Amino acid sequence: MIYTQLLNIIAARGAAYLILLDPDKLPDEKLYPFITHCEKSGVDGFLVGGSLIIDGDIKEFIEKIKKTTKLPVIIFPGEVNQVCRPADAILFLSVISGRNPEHLIGKHVLAAPIIRKKNIEPISTGYIIVESGSMTTAEYISGSLPVPRNKPEIAAATALAGQYLGMQLIYLEAGSGASQPVPNEMVKAVSTYCDIPVIVGGGIKSPQVAREKVDNGAKIIVTGNFFENESNWGLIKDFADVIHYKSTVTV
């Protein structure tokens, strides 16, 4: 079970590190060297998908990743048509920060039979979009108002509601390419309120910022388009090292 594997990594290393891959943004000639570099640098797994995929073929993209690495590949879905094998798991996202029924339960009804048929592990995830300084694709596509940056109590109460609804993870999302990451105060408030792991992603552009999120209670850190620039690849190990603040052991 991928969820159990993530919990084991968190227990052993302090926090887990996932990299989000967009099939539109990572060309074939860079895929193998990037995946290989991530694996050698201590990355724990990959998220694949996004709010909007225009040119990429997500199924073919995942197949290529699976041929390159044994690290888990988890779908980060923006639409039902992104549900495909050979992914190991899928974040079964519900946008609990919004009030759009399609992204609270509507799309899920369509996706659930497909997930069951394809035997993909669903990981129920409460998705909270956080104000980041500019409108993000996730915010626009989902039609959801973000939680104001200066209202950590709203995020904490929303996350706790998600936990009480039976969700396994809470995802605090500033958005792809966000000008500002999720505030540390909000990460701390949500992590204090909730007993389930908190994921933080969006706008994390340095190992120092990643470590700040972990120090405030984040259990999974996600970075994405920062590494679309090949000149930043050398920092991946630095990210992994600060996120894995406990001694690394085999899990």
Secondary structure, 3 states (H helix, E strand, C coil): CHHHHHHHHHHHHCCEEEEEECCCCCCHHHHHHHHHHHHHHCCCEEEEECCCCCCCCHHHHHHHHHHHCCCCEEEECCCHHHCCCCCCEEEEEEECCCCCHHHHHHHHHHHHHHHHHHCCEEEEEEEEEECCCCCCHHHHHHCCCCECCCCHHHHHHHHHHHHHCCCCEEEEECCCCCCCCCCHHHHHHHHHHCCCCEEEECCCCCHHHHHHHHHCCCCEEEECHHHHCHHHHHHHHHHHHHHCCCCCCCC
